[in-house]
Amino acid sequence: MTEKYCPLCGEENKCMAGIEGKNTCWCYIENFPKGIFDLVPQESKGKQCICKNCVDTYRDENGKTK
């Protein structure tokens, strides 16, 4: 990804995609909850990764386990 900040909270997303080898980031094994990508602003889609904290918070707030 081109930006290192989460498009939802603005904190560093800690994305490791493409840095230490192919498919090494946590996001490659994560099952993202349906609907979370709807929260990403259009101009950030495909450019900024959602951070793990926002994924976990979304699950907590929406009663989703995976």
N, CA and C of each residue as an Amber inpcrd file, in Angstrom:
protein
   198
   0.8370000  -1.1900000   0.0000000   0.0000000   0.0000000   0.0000000
   0.8790000   1.2500000   0.0000000   0.3170000   2.3140000  -0.4850000
   1.1120000   3.5300000  -0.6240000   1.0950000   4.4060000   0.6150000
   0.1170000   4.2570000   1.4620000   0.0180000   5.0810000   2.6700000
   0.1750000   4.2070000   3.9040000   0.8550000   4.7380000   4.9180000
   1.0820000   3.9290000   6.1200000   0.1260000   4.2610000   7.2580000
  -0.9420000   4.9920000   6.9600000  -1.9110000   5.3540000   7.9870000
  -3.2870000   4.7920000   7.6640000  -3.9780000   4.3450000   8.6880000
  -5.3020000   3.7720000   8.5560000  -6.2880000   4.8500000   8.0880000
  -7.1030000   4.5590000   7.0750000  -8.0600000   5.5430000   6.5890000
  -9.2440000   5.7640000   7.5300000  -9.3800000   4.9120000   8.5400000
 -10.4990000   5.0420000   9.4730000 -10.1370000   5.8290000  10.7290000
  -8.9460000   5.5570000  11.3000000  -8.5840000   6.2280000  12.5520000
  -7.4140000   7.1990000  12.4030000  -6.6540000   7.0660000  11.3110000
  -5.5190000   7.9560000  11.0930000  -4.2300000   7.5250000  11.7680000
  -4.2880000   6.4500000  12.5420000  -3.0800000   5.9310000  13.1960000
  -2.2720000   5.1080000  12.2000000  -1.0010000   4.8550000  12.5140000
  -0.1680000   4.0370000  11.6460000  -0.7720000   2.6360000  11.5260000
  -0.9220000   2.1530000  10.2970000  -1.5840000   0.8610000  10.0920000
  -0.6530000  -0.3390000  10.2370000   0.6500000  -0.0860000  10.3040000
   1.6560000  -1.1450000  10.4810000   1.5750000  -2.2090000   9.3920000
   1.2010000  -1.7960000   8.1960000   1.1190000  -2.7130000   7.0680000
   2.5150000  -3.1460000   6.6600000   2.6930000  -4.4330000   6.5010000
   3.9790000  -4.9910000   6.1080000   3.9060000  -5.6220000   4.7120000
   2.8260000  -5.3880000   3.9940000   2.6480000  -5.9650000   2.6650000
   3.7750000  -5.5260000   1.7450000   4.4740000  -6.4900000   1.1900000
   5.5350000  -6.2260000   0.2400000   6.8430000  -5.7430000   0.8330000
   6.9290000  -5.6310000   2.1480000   8.1510000  -5.1120000   2.7720000
   9.1490000  -6.2260000   3.0700000   8.6820000  -7.2840000   3.7070000
   9.5890000  -8.3730000   4.1100000   9.4000000  -9.6200000   3.2580000
   8.8150000  -9.4820000   2.1400000   8.5430000 -10.6300000   1.2820000
   7.0690000 -10.6730000   0.9470000   6.7300000 -11.5370000   0.0730000
   5.3540000 -11.6210000  -0.3970000   4.4120000 -12.1610000   0.6790000
   3.2760000 -11.4990000   0.8270000   2.2060000 -11.9400000   1.7210000
   2.6390000 -12.1100000   3.1760000   3.4350000 -11.1660000   3.6850000
   3.9300000 -11.2910000   5.0560000   3.1190000 -10.4920000   6.0690000
   2.2090000  -9.6670000   5.6240000   1.4420000  -8.8300000   6.5420000
   0.2910000  -9.6220000   7.1870000  -0.0920000  -9.2070000   8.3760000
  -1.2080000  -9.8420000   9.0750000  -2.4870000  -9.8000000   8.2380000
  -2.6040000  -8.7800000   7.3930000  -3.8450000  -8.6150000   6.6300000
  -4.0650000  -9.7050000   5.5840000  -3.0100000 -10.4140000   5.2090000
  -3.1620000 -11.4890000   4.2320000  -3.8390000 -12.7130000   4.8230000
  -3.7870000 -12.8820000   6.1260000  -4.4320000 -14.0300000   6.7610000
  -5.7010000 -13.6350000   7.5130000  -5.9600000 -12.3490000   7.6050000
  -7.1300000 -11.8380000   8.3220000  -8.3910000 -11.9750000   7.4660000
  -9.4830000 -12.3530000   8.1150000 -10.7920000 -12.3290000   7.4690000
 -11.4550000 -11.0250000   7.8730000 -11.5420000 -10.0950000   6.9310000
 -12.1210000  -8.7920000   7.2420000 -13.6380000  -8.8980000   7.3050000
 -14.2590000  -8.2730000   8.3140000 -15.7100000  -8.3290000   8.4450000
 -16.3950000  -7.6540000   7.2580000 -17.4640000  -8.2700000   6.8170000
 -18.2460000  -7.6940000   5.7310000 -18.7600000  -6.3300000   6.1800000
 -18.5920000  -5.3490000   5.3470000 -19.0760000  -4.0110000   5.6500000
 -18.0090000  -3.0270000   6.0740000 -16.8580000  -3.5140000   6.5460000
 -15.8360000  -2.5870000   7.0260000 -15.2740000  -1.7350000   5.8880000
 -15.1890000  -2.3080000   4.6960000 -14.6360000  -1.5550000   3.5690000
 -15.5700000  -0.4430000   3.1150000 -16.8380000  -0.5370000   3.4660000
 -17.7890000   0.5350000   3.1510000 -17.4700000   1.8130000   3.9260000
 -16.7160000   1.6890000   5.0130000 -16.3520000   2.8370000   5.8370000
 -15.1430000   3.6000000   5.2990000 -14.4000000   2.9790000   4.3890000
 -13.1900000   3.6020000   3.8340000 -13.6030000   4.6550000   2.7960000
 -13.1050000   5.8740000   2.9500000 -13.4040000   6.9060000   1.9540000
 -12.9460000   6.4730000   0.5560000 -13.7020000   6.8230000  -0.4490000
 -13.4160000   6.4090000  -1.8260000 -11.9750000   6.7230000  -2.2350000
 -11.4930000   7.8970000  -1.8630000 -10.1450000   8.3040000  -2.2750000
  -9.0350000   7.4920000  -1.6040000  -9.3820000   6.7210000  -0.5590000
  -8.3900000   5.9030000   0.1510000  -8.4410000   4.4340000  -0.2450000
  -9.4710000   4.0330000  -0.9560000  -9.6130000   2.6160000  -1.3260000
  -8.4800000   2.1970000  -2.2410000  -7.8170000   1.1030000  -1.8620000
  -6.7010000   0.5840000  -2.6240000  -5.3940000   1.3150000  -2.3830000
  -5.4000000   2.2960000  -1.4830000  -4.1990000   3.0760000  -1.2030000
  -3.7770000   3.0090000   0.2610000  -4.7320000   2.7560000   1.1540000
  -4.4490000   2.7170000   2.5840000  -5.0500000   1.4670000   3.1980000
  -4.2810000   0.8040000   4.0430000  -4.7600000  -0.3870000   4.7530000
  -5.4610000   0.0090000   6.0500000  -6.4900000  -0.7150000   6.3700000
  -7.1730000  -0.5620000   7.6530000  -6.2990000  -1.2360000   8.7050000
  -6.1310000  -0.6020000   9.8590000  -5.2940000  -1.1860000  10.9130000
  -6.0290000  -2.2990000  11.6670000  -5.2690000  -3.1480000  12.3250000
  -5.8170000  -4.2740000  13.0900000  -6.7400000  -3.7780000  14.1930000
  -6.3940000  -2.6730000  14.8220000  -7.2260000  -2.1380000  15.8920000
  -8.6240000  -1.7710000  15.3720000  -8.6970000  -1.1480000  14.2060000
  -9.9970000  -0.7830000  13.6420000 -10.8040000  -2.0180000  13.2510000
 -10.1260000  -3.0500000  12.7530000 -10.8150000  -4.3060000  12.4270000
 -11.4100000  -4.9030000  13.6990000 -10.6130000  -4.9710000  14.7660000
 -11.0920000  -5.5270000  16.0350000 -12.2120000  -4.6880000  16.6310000
 -12.0860000  -3.3620000  16.5730000 -13.1230000  -2.4660000  17.0940000
 -14.4210000  -2.6320000  16.3120000 -14.3110000  -2.7340000  15.0070000
 -15.4980000  -2.9400000  14.1670000 -16.2110000  -4.2270000  14.5620000
 -15.4350000  -5.2900000  14.7620000 -16.0310000  -6.5630000  15.1830000
 -16.7360000  -6.4230000  16.5320000 -16.0700000  -5.7820000  17.4800000
 -16.6570000  -5.5970000  18.8170000 -17.9520000  -4.8130000  18.7480000
 -17.9420000  -3.7250000  17.9900000 -19.1060000  -2.8430000  17.9150000
 -20.2470000  -3.4310000  17.1080000 -19.9470000  -4.3920000  16.2490000
 -20.9720000  -4.9640000  15.3900000 -21.2910000  -6.4190000  15.7210000
 -20.7550000  -6.8960000  16.8490000 -21.0570000  -8.2440000  17.3100000
 -20.5830000  -9.3430000  16.3680000 -19.4780000  -9.0930000  15.6830000
 -18.9540000 -10.0820000  14.7400000 -17.7350000 -10.7450000  15.3550000
 -17.6180000 -12.0420000  15.1630000 -16.4590000 -12.7720000  15.6820000
 -15.3920000 -12.9300000  14.6310000 -15.7350000 -12.9910000  13.3840000
 -14.7690000 -13.0810000  12.2720000 -15.3310000 -12.4010000  11.0640000
